[in-house]
């Protein structure tokens, strides 16, 4: 059995588990709760493997002071990686306790089991318990690589442990945190990645209330005070008064796909398969697809707290407490041991949002507050204008389609900025560090390697069987607007493009899109999710809400990262004044299902977010920087526009668990685009599917013969 990477770097059982003589058990993990329900799943795994009642086991808040270092919570890998470590650790701990009880009772360990924290004989007699043996069993040992016993499938799924606080409005989020003597702060910066601050007008500075302190460090400008409203007013006045000189020339937004293609790029061949050499005849089809920049657009803006009293303590909703600690220590040139980062939940991010940046803002300002803690909150304009974004992307696709319907010489080329700008991969990579005196400018984003599932090339490799294929990625390193990780990275766009082109080929061949895919897909698990989604959606039959000339049904499919979750989506799309999605049917295979409700929640949430990206979202900018700084200029899907989402989960208990959060993004985009084509008979190849882009596609379409 291959050990989880988390267990390789944190092998001691004591790092993960603490048992006390009152019967309590504490589980510590390095993966953080981002609203995806991962702590519920990990708690359920631990409780089942230890044979504990759910209420006995407590999840500790992740902190660099106490938790195992599990890196980032990214890539839909928490259940697979952290869950695997937790299962092994808990199985090893259970065995140690059983062996200790067997020594006391002078009986074979194989004759004992654990029921609700009690160690019992086969006859049900209680021999000992975790509580009685807590001081006797030494957990300062490494977990073994033996395969854990399967979790009891008869036990009911654990309900989400984070939801009651959220539903009843209890203080749970970082925005609710208050520390004694806490100050409030705001940072004033432009909607540009690199800019020089002109002199701050002296009359504006002198007119600020005496209670407001101003910090200027190079091009870093901030204010703090006792009262948040005073800070908000002072920051607004400074924002109106100061001017910035752009240090980069921004491209023409309307020509962004061409700009990407014309920049210097690093080209990599991701996949090449020679054909069988047999001459092929038929039509060569080509298409070009594109997508604009997209934002995280969390409803709550980013927030952090910090306190410096010789040691720096930071509270953050970061995706990686240990990488953030390292980046802060690196940027400030202080020993790693002098920085502690605690995780507190914030708004869900699903990618590299400004959580790390606002944490560094707070860390910088805490050095000016004489030991008092400081709280920094970004406003909406900063959240949309200064945060890392998902890159714009563009792709060329071509293939040769024979009269018999065979596909040969498939070619896919994608151009994109990088999706990896996180702290630690490209230096400190903290926004304020590029503005302060002596700091390090923000480097361009790079891309994860194949072992991490790629970035702009994620899911660029098709899942189908063709006679010859080549897939290339062109990584553009220059970009005056900051890009980094966003949910599914390049998979949202790449699957949209591939699945759209598959529909174009099916239409040219005169075949049903469902049968066209199944005939070219060898993977049985992939075929199963496509078949399940089609059956649930009633593919080929009447639409549930009634049909019409402006309603269509579309299909999208992918295996996330070509090795993770299998997902097929059928979308019912209506095209009137705007494009709306009436229904999404999502069928998934995530291997062994740990928590069914959690899988459904993750799939549904990912599908709704992908629908918003596909239908509405695009960052707008001009020569002065990002201009879509509010909900009016960066619209997201409203509650009234959320489609019905039906989720079908195919359990595969004999396969390892994989993540469920990101795998629906691409298939949803492809299904919606294909549903729109089915509704109006025009192929829209530019995302988002706004009225503007639909009308443009109609105008550019060749007149029918």
N, C-alpha and C positions, 0 to 999 in steps of 0.2 A: 504493500500500500504506500502511495506517495503522500508524504506529510504535507499538510497545508503550509503555505509559505509563512503564515502568521505563527504557526507552531515552531517552524524551523528557527525563526528569530526570537521567539519567546517560549522556550521549551519547558520552563519550570511550571508545575501545576500551581504553586503558590502565587505566581504572577496573576493567575486567572481567578482563583477560588479562595475564599476564606470561610471556614466553618467555625461557629462558636458553640459553647456548651449550653446555650439556651435553645439550640435547634435552628438558629438562623444561618443562612448561607448567602454570601455575597458573590456575584459574578461580575468580573471586570473585563471589559472588552475595549479595543481601540477604535472600533467602528462606531460612528456617531449617528444619532437619530436625526434625520432630516425631514421627517414626516412620512418616510417610506415604510415605517413599521418594522424596521430591522431589529430593534431591541425586543420587540414582542416575539419575533421569530427566534432570536438567539436565546431568549429566556425560555421559550417553549422547548427548544432543543436541549438546553441544560437540565431543565426540570424533568423531562422524560428520561434522559440518560442517567440522571442521579436517582430517579425514583422518588421525586419530591412532590408534595402538593405545590401548585403554582404559587400560592400566596406566601410560601416560606422563602422562596428565592427572590432576592432583591438585586436589581441591576444598578451598579454604581455609575455615577456620572463620570464620563471619560475625562481624564486629566493626565497631563504628562508626568505628574508627580506620583501617580499610582497605577496607571493602566498599562497594559502591554502595547508596544508600538506596532500598530497595524497599518501604518502609512495613511493613505487617503481612503475615504469612503467613496469609491467611484466605480464606474464601469459595470454596474449590476453584478458585482462579484462578492458582496458581503455574505450572502447565504452560502455561497460556494466556498469562499476562503475562510471567513471568520466562523461560519457555521461548522465547517469541517474541523477547525481547530477546537471549537467548543465541544463538539461531540467526542473527540479523542481525549481531551483533557478530562471531561466529566466521566467518561468510561474508565479512564485510568484511576481517577480519584475513587470512584465507586469500588473498583477492584481492591485498592489499598485498604479501604474501610472494611470490606468483606474479609480480607485476609486477616486484619487485626481482630475482627470479631471471631473468626474461626480459631485463631490462636487462643483467645480467651475461653471459647466454648469447647476447645479440643475436638473440632470436627473438620471435615474437608471443606475448603472454600466453595467447591462446586455444589455443596448442599444448601448454600445460603443464597438469599436474594434480598432485594431492598423494596419495601413497600411503604410509601408515604414517609420516607426518612427513617424507618425502622428496618433493622436487619433481621430477617426472619428465616426460620427453618422451612423445609418443604411442607411441614405440617401446619405452618402458619404461626408457630410459636416465636415470640419476639426474643431474640438472643441479645441484641444490642441496638445501637442507633448511632447516627451521625453525631448527635449531641453528646452522647456518653464517650465517644471516642475522639472528639474534636481535639483534645489536648494531647492525645496519644499518637495520632497518625501524623507522620512527617510528610508535608507536601513540598518540601524543598527538594524535589526530585523531578526528573524529566518525564514527560508523558511518553509512553511507548507508542510504537507504530502499529499496535494490534488493531484490528478492525472492531469498532464499537458495535455493541448489540443494536439491532434495529429498534427504533422508537416504537412504543406501543401504538399501533394504528387505531385502537379502539378508543383512545382518549380523545375527548373533544378538543378542538382547536382553542388555543388561548386567545381571548379577545384582546384587542389593541390596548396596551397599557398606558399609552400616551393620550388617548382620546378623552377620557373623562375630564381631565383638567382643561382641555381645550373647549369642550362642549359647555362646561359650566363656568368658563371665564376665569379660572383660577390663574394665579401668577406662575407661569411656566416658561415663558419666552424671555430671551435676553432683554427685550425692550421693557420688561416689567421689573428688571433687577434694580435694586437700590442698595448702595453701600453707604455706611456712615460717613458723613462729610463729603458726599459725592458732588462733583462739579459737572456742568454740562458744556459741551463744545460742538462747534461746527467748523468745517474746513471750507475755504473758498478756493475753488479751482475751475479752470475752463473746461468746456466739453471737447478738449483736445488731448491727445496723448503726450505731446511735447509742446510747451509754450513758455515764453519768458514774461514774467510779471513786470509791468511798468511800475514806476514809482507810485506808491499809495498816496493819494492826496492828503496832505497834512491837515487840511481843514476837516476832512472826514474823520480822521483819527482823533482829532481833538474834540470833535462833537460827540464821540461815543460816550456812554455813561461811564462813570468812574468804576462801577462794579464790573465792567467788562475788560478783560485782559486780552491783549493782542499778541500773537506769536508770529513773527516773520523769520523764516529761516531759508535764505535763498529765494526760490519761487514758491515756497510752501507758506501759506497764509492761513491762520486760524484764529478763532476767538473762543474764550471760555468765561464762564461766570457761574454764580450760585443758582440763578434762575434760568430755566430753559427758554422762557419767552424773551428774556433779555438777549440771550445768545442768538435766537432766531432773528430778532429785529436787527441786531448789529451785523450779522452775516448777510442779511438781505441788503443792507445799506452798502456794505463793502462790495458785494457782488455787482451792484449797480454802478459803483464809483470806479472800480479798478478796470484797467485795460490789459490785454494780453497780446503779445506778438507771437504768431504761429511760427514754429520752427520747422514745419513740414508743409508741403503743398498737397492738398487733398485732391483726389481724382474727381472727375465729373460723375456724379451719382448715376445719371442716366446711361452712362457708358461703362459702368463698373465691370460687367463681364469681359468687355474688350480690354479694359485696363489690366485685369488679371492675366489675360492671355499674352499681353505685350510686355509684362515684367519679366525680369530674369527669374528663372525658377530652377529648382532641383528636381530632376526627372528620375523617377524610379519605375522600373517595370515590375508590377506586383504579381502578374500572372501571364504566362505564355504557354499556349498549347498548340502544337503544330497540327494541321489538318492531316487527313489521310492521303493527301496528294491527288485525290481524284478530282478531275476538272469539274467545276460547278457552273451551271448556267442559272440565270435568273436575275432578278432586279436587285441592285445594290441600294439599300435604303439608308438614309442619313437623317440625323436630327440633332439639334442643339438645345440644351436645357440650362436653366440658371435659377439662382436663388439669391436674394439680398441678404444683408446682415440681419441677424436676429438677436434679441436681448433675452435675458433671464426674466425680467419683468415681474419679479416677485411682488405680491401685494404689499407686504411690509418691506420697508427699506432696510439697508444693512446697518448694524449697530454693534458696538463693542465697548467694553470697560477695561480700564487698566489702572494699576496702582504701582508706584515705584517708591520703595523705601530701602534702597540698597539692593533689593532683588525685585525684578520686574514680574508682576503677576497680571495675566491677561485673561479676560473672559470673552469668548468668541463663538460664533456659530459656524466656524470654519469646517471644511470637509476633512481637514487633516491637522490635528492638534500638534503632532510631532513635527511634520514638515514646517508648519507655521512657526513653531518654536525655533527651529533651526534657521529659518529665513530671518526672523527678527534678530536673533543673536548674531548672525552674519552681517546684517545691515548695520547694526549698532556696534559691531566689533566688541561684543562682550562674551564671557564664557557661557556655554550652553547651560551650565548648572545654575546660572543667575536668572534664567527665564523659565516661568511656569505658565502653561496655557491650559485653561479649563474650558470644556465645551458646555455651552448652554444653547438650547434650541432657539432657532430663529425661523424666518420664513424659509420654506423649502427652496433649494437652489438648483439641484440637478445639474451641476456643472460648476465651473470656476466663476462664481459671482464675486461681489466686492467684500465678502466677509473677511478675507485676509487683509485687504487694503484698509478697511475701517479699523481693524485690530492694530495695524501699524500706526494709523493716525492716533489712536488712543495711547499706544506705547510712546510715541514721540512726545505727545502733550503731557503725559504723566511726569515727564522730567521737568516740567515747568510749574508743578502744582504743589511743591513742598510736601510731598508724601500723601496728599489727598487723592482719592480715586477720581478718575474723570471718565465721563460717558460721552461717546461720540455717536451721532446719528446722522446718516446721509439723508438728503432730501430726494424727492422724486427726480429732479433734474440731474442730480449727480448719479443716481442709480441707473438712469438711462444713458446719460452722456459720458460718464467716466468709467463705467464698468467694463470688464472684458465681454466681448460679444462673440456670438457664433459667426464664423467667417461667411462672407459671400462665396458662392461656388458656381462654377460653370463646367459643362461637360459636353463632349462630342461623342455620339454613339453611331456606329454604322454596322451593318451586317448584310450578307447576301442571302436572299430568300428565293429558293427554287420554286418552280411551278408545282412541285410535289409537296412543298411546305417545309423542306429541310433548311436549316440555318447553318451557314458557314461564314468563316472569316469575321467573326464578331470582334469589334474594336470598341474599347471604352477608354476615353481620356478625360481626366478631371483636373481642373485648375482651382487652387484654393490657397488661402493663407493657412497658417498652422493652427492646431487646436490644443497646443500644449504650452501655456504661458504661466503655469503654476509656479509658486515659489519652490525653489529647490532644483527645478529642471533647467531653468535659464537664469541662474543667479538668484538673488533675493526676490526679484520680480514683485516688488511692492510699490504701488503707485506713488506714494509720497516720497519714497526714497529717490525717485527720479526728479523730484522738484526741490528737495532740500539741498542746502549747500554741502558739497562733497559727497553727495549720494550717487548711486549708480543708475543711469538712465534705463528705462524699461527696454529690455531686449526684445526683438521680434519673436513671436511664438514659433515653436518648432512642432513636430508631429511625433506622437508615440510610435514606437517600433512595432513590428509584427507580434512580438510577445505580449504587447499591451493592446492588441486589437487594431492598430493603426489609428490614424486621425482623419485627415481628409480622404484617405483611401479606405476607410472603414466601410465594409460591404460594397466596395467598388467591384469586387470579384463576384460575378454572377453565380447563381446556384444551379444553372441549367446545363444540359449537355449540348454542345455545339461542335461542329466540325471545324476546329481551329479557332483560337481566340487570343487576344492580347489586351491586357489592362495596364494602363499607365497612369501614374500620379505626378502632377507638376506642382511642387510646393513653392509658393511665392513667399519669400521672406520679408519683402518690403511692404509696409502698410502703415499709413499714418493714423489709422484707427485701430485700437487695440483689439486683438482677438485671442481667444483661448477656449477652453473646454465648455461645451454646452451639451445638454442631454443627447446622447447617441452620437455626438461628434459628427462626422461626415455621413453617417448612415442614413439620416433623415433625407438628405438630398440625393445620395447615390441610389438608394432604393427607389425613390420617386422617379429618377431618370431611367433606371433599368426597367422598372415595372411599366412605366409609360411606354417605353420603346417596345417592350414585349407585347403590349396591347396594339401598338401600331403594326407590328409584324402580324399579329393575329388577324387584324382587320384586313390587311393586304392579302393574307392567305385565305380570307373568307371563313375563318374558323372561330368557334366559340372561345373566348379568352380562358375559360376554365380548362377545357379539354386541351387547348394549345399548350398550357403550362404543364399539365399532368403528363402529356406525351413526351416532355423534354426534361422531366425531373425524376432522377433515379432514387433519391433519398426517400425511403418509406415513411419516415417520421414527418418529413416535409409534405409528402403527399397526403398524409393523414390530417394535418391541420388544414390544408387547403380544402379537402373534402368535407371536413367538419364545419368549417366556416360557410362553405357553399350550401350545405344541407340546412344549417340553422337559419341562413338568410333566405332560403327558398329560391336559390339560384335557378333561373329559367322559368320560374313561376311568376304570378302577379305580385307587385309590390304591396307591402302591408298597408301603407297609407293611401293606396291608389296611385295609378300611374298617370302619364300624360306626356305631352311632347317635350316638356321641360324637366323630366325626371329620369334619372338613369342609375344603373347599378354598376359598380366597378370593383375590381379585385386587385389586391396587392399581397405579396409574399416575400419573406426573407428569413434566413436564419441569422440572428444577430451575431456579428463578428465572424460569420461563417462557421461558428463552433458553439454558439450559445443557444438562446431560446429560439425555438421555431415559432413563427407567427404568420398567420394568414388573416386578412381583413377583407370583408365585403362592406362597401359603403353605398348607402342610398343617398343620392345627391339631387338637389333641386336647384335649377338655375332660373331665377326670375330677375328682380332688380339687383339682387346680390346672389352669390353662391352660398347655399346652406346645405348642411348635412343633416338629414333626417334620422339616420340610424347607422350605427357601426356594429358589425358582428365581428368579434375578434376571437379566433381560436388559437390557443397556445399550447406548447409542450415545453415545460421547464424541468423535465426530468422528475426526480422524486419531489413531490409536493410536501413542504414542511408545514405550511399554514395556508389552507385553501383561501380563507378570507383575505389574507395578506396578498396572495397572488392576484386575486380578482381586483383588489384595490389598486395595486400597482399597475396592472394592465389597463384598467379603466382610466386611471389618472394620466398615464402616459399617452393613451389614445386621445383624450380630450386636449392635452397640451399640444400634441402633434396636429390635431385638427385646427387649433388656434394658429400655430405657425403656418400651416398650409393655406388657410383661408384669409388671414388678416395681417400677420406680423411682418414688418420690415422697418429697420432703422433708416431714417432719412438724414441727410447731411448736405452741407454746402462747404464753401471755402473757409468758413469760420469754425466748422466743427459739426458735431451732431446737433440737429435741429428738432428731432422728435423727442422732446424732453418731458412730455406729459401724456396722459391717456388719450387726449384728443388727437395727438399726432402719432402716437404709437398704440393703436387700438388692439385690445386682446378680445378673445371670445367672451361674450357676456353670458350670464346664466341662462337667459332666455334663448340663446343660440346653441346651447350645449345639446348635442344629439343624444338620443337613447343609445346606450352602449350595452350590448349583450356579450358576455365573456364565456367562452367554452374552454375548459381546462382539461387537457388530456394527461392524466397522471401516468408517469413512467417510473414506478418504484425501483426498477432495476438499473436506472441510470442516475448519475450524480445530479444533485440540485444545481441549477443555474439561475441567474438573476432574472427578474421579471419586469424591471422598471423601464428599460430603454428599448426593448426589442420591438415594440409596436410602432415606434416613431416612423420608420421608413415605410412599412406596409400600409399604415394609415394614409400617408401622403400619396403613395401610389394608387391606393384604392379610390381616394377622393378625386384625384386627377382623372382616373379612368372612368369614374362615375360621371364626371362632368362631360367628358367626351361622349359617353353614351347618351347623355341628356341633350346636348346641343350639336353633336356631330363635328365639333371643332376641337383640335388639340391645342391646349394651352400649355406651353412649355416653360413658362416663367412663373416662379413662386414669389409672392403669394397669389392665390387665385382671386384677386380683387376684380371689381368691375372694370377698372382701368386695364388690367392685363387681359381680361377676357375680351373686351372690345378691341384691343390691339391685335389679339390673335385672330379675331373674326375679320378684321380689316386686312390682315396679312395673308389670310387663307386664300388658296387658289380658288378661283371660281369653278363651281362644279360644271362638268361637261354635259 
